[in-house]
Structures are given as C-alpha cells and as structure tokens.
Amino acid sequence: MKARPPTPAALGYHMPAEWEPHEATWLTWPRGAGASFPGKFGPVPAYWVKLAELLSPHERVRVVVHDEAHEEEVRRLLAKSRKLRRERVSLHRFGCNECWCRDHGPVFVVRKSEIAVLDWRYNAWGGKYPPWDLDDAIPQRVVRLLGLPLFSPDMVFEGGSIDVNGRGTLLTTESVLLNKNRNPLLTKHQIEQRLRDHLGVTRILWLDGGIAGDDTDGHVDDITRFVGPRTVVTCVEDDPADENHAPLQENLNRLRSMRDQADRPLRVIELPMPGRIEGRGQRLPASYANFYIANGVVLVPVYSHRNDKRALEVLQRCFPKRRVIGVECTDLVWGLGALHCVTQQQPKVG
C-alpha cells in the first residue's frame, strides 16, 4: 500500500492568527454579472476601491479580476483614486464568479520562513449559487503565480467558517461544518481531523449557529472572533424579542465554559449588534464581528446605527496599537456579507 503524504501539520505548518503580520490582502473584484447584488450593484465597486485605499498604505493588495474587460474596468476605477498606493496594488486575471474571497480564496499556512496554500474544495455554501468553478480554482492560480507548495484537503470548506488564535485553537459552528450540504460523508471526528491536519490546530471549539439572514448557514466570522491568543469578542443582541437574541446567548454561554489549547479559560468580550437591517425582502446578516484585521488597521463594518460607536470603542480597546476604522456597509451587506467576507490575508514570513 502506498504511504500517504505527510500532512501540513506533520510538516510543521499552521495557520497564523489574522493579527500577525501580513504580506498582502487578497480581494476578488465584484462583477455585475454575478449573483451577489441583485438590483443594487451600482454602489458596490466603490467598496473595493475603498478597501484598496485603506489597505495599500499598510500592505500589498492583490486583486483577482475576471478577464481583460473586467481588468480594464477595475483599472479605470482605481485610477480615479487620489488615496491609493498604486505601487502596492496588483491585478491578477484569474477568472472569478463572485467576490467573496474569504470563502473561495487561498488559505495560507506557515512554518518558520516558509508559506504554503491550502486548496479546500468550494461549492458556494452548499451548492446555493452556481456556477462556482472559477472561484474554486483561484487557490491553484495563486499557487502558480507565487510558486508556493500546495496541499489539497479532501473537504468542502470556506474561510469564513473558522477563526484561529494562531496558537492551536480554532472556533467554528456546527451549523456550517456539520451541514450535510458540504461534506455529507464525513463524520464530525473526520472533519476535526482534517482541520487539525491542515491548519495545525489542537483544540476545536464548536459554537451552535449564526445570525439571521446569513445564507452561509452560520459562519463564525459573523458572530465570534479571536482578538488575542486567549480573548474573543462575541456578538450579543440586547433585545430579547429579536430573533438573534437566543442563539447568540447560547453561543455566549458556550464560550464562557470553553478553554484554549493550553486548557486556559477564554476571556470573552461582548460586542453589540446593529439591530434589524432589511433588504432584498429579507433580514440582512449585519454584524460588527465581520471586521478585518490588517497591518496597522482594523476595518469594521458599520450601519448608521446607534451601536456603531459602541462597537468601534469595544474593538479599539481590543487593538490599542491599530487604528480602528468604521466603514459604512449597508449597501455591501445587501450581498449578504461584509468586510471580512471579501478579504483574505497572506501572512508575512521570514
């Protein structure tokens, strides 16, 4: 029998925490032909310009575009910006279906001065939005561009379904990773083993589910995030009549009894919710937890709600050495995601 190749964890790789130094942020530029923003695509590209402006002073920004016409359109939009560090922005004509780079983009793992890419299988959140073939191929295109080692876990997975502290602990939700629309033939034990083998984690913490309106079935990056090796922020809905109140309270209660990879209790900080925001004839998954941690800055979705200021204050205390910036995301969340959903960090090594 042929021996199985060693896993990334066995070779010493692990996924670093998001607050560790970045070489770059990856984005996938949205297309009007996509399914994500029905009837409201007009204001959407401006978010990607804004992200490039906010990120390029701190790290490289690598942008996936669909084809030559799409690339020309993106270049025209970026050329209008006076705040952009153009020498730090590059466009890559890989082909793409949708813009949610957190879920279809490359997941990077590191060991000392080396970096590799994980190419999980991607099926657009349980087959909800075909086609997804171009998005599924993006990690392999990244590998060819950067000349990096590639590992291919035999599992459907989205980057927004997990969060790690970079020390060995991973947060996820039962409603996503145990959902039969992803990996119907895998047991919970098998899923956990793939996470350990490829992300280098030793403790996996399971929350229940996500927030109302989240078409991913409940990604953890909309509810609970690591902000330090032992510290998490978790969303809490104060209004007991709100449909998010009970499930978020359940997750809060679980977190209070959870421990990290060294068997130490987590420090749990409560993060408010922005109330009910509607669009597309439904509740939208608006959450302050969908923030993105970059070099020097933390970009936080805000929604012109009275809790915006409170959420920014909570996160500024969590990241005293970074500038916490609120980005109005009411139009972006129309696509059922926000800032963390459209970004993917490339760690810096060496």
NORQUI-V237107 format. One line per field, one symbol per residue. ss: DSSP state (A for helix, B for strand, O for the rest). psi: psi as a letter, one per 20 degrees, with the letter a starting at -180 (. if undefined). burial: b if it has 9 or more other ideal C-beta (glycine too) atoms within 8 Angstrom, else e. A space follows every 10 residues. Layout:
# NORQUI-V237107
ss: ???
psi: ???
burial: ???
This chain:
# NORQUI-V237107
ss: OOOOOOOOOO OOOBOOOOOO OBBBBBBBOO OOOOOOOOOO OOOOAAAAAA AAAAAAOOOB BBBBBOOAAA AAAAAAAAAO OOOOOAAABB BBBOOOOOOO AAAAOOBBBB BOOBBBBBOO BOOAAAAOOO OOAAAAOAAA AAAAAAOOBB BOOOOBOOAA ABBBOOOOBB BBBAAAAOOA AAAOOOOAAA AAAAAAAAAO OOBBBBBOOO OOOOOOOOOA AAOBBBBBOO BBBBBOOOOO OOAAAAAAAA AAAAAAOOBO OOOOBOBBBB BOOOOOOBBO OBBOOOOOOO OBBBOOBBBB BBOOOOOAAA AAAAAAAAOO OOBBBBBBOO OAAAAOOOOA AAOBBBBOOO
psi: ppqqqqrggh ijqrprqhiq qqhrppqopq qhirihmpjl hgighhhhgg ghghhhihrq oppprgaggg gggghgghhi piipnhijpq qonhpqgajm hhhirppqqq odjqqrppmq qpkllkkhmq qjhgghighh hgghgilqqp pnpmppqqhi irqqjjijpp paqhifhjpi ifmiiprggh gghhgghhik qippporfab rqioiijlqh jigpqpjrhj pqqpqpohoi iqiigghhhg gghghijqqa hjkqqqpppp prqkaopqrk krpqmpqiil rporoiqppp prklqhiggg ghgghhhhmh jqppppopkh hgihjkrbgh hjqpqoqpr.
burial: eeeeeebbbe eebbbbbbeb ebbbbbbbbb beebebbeeb beebbebbbb bbbbbbebbb bbbbbbeeeb beebbebbee beebeeebbe bbbbebbbbb bbbbbbbbbb eeebbbbbbb bbbbbbeebe ebebbbbbbb bbbeeeebeb bebebebbbb bbbbbbbbbb bbbbbbbebe bbbeeeeeee bbebbbbbbb bebbbebbbb bebbebbbbb bbbbbbbbbb bbbbbbbeee ebebbebbbb bbebbeebeb beeeebebbb bbbbbebebe eebbbbbbbb bbbbeebbbb bbbebebbeb bbebbbebbe ebebbbbebb bbbbbbbbbb bbbbbbbebe
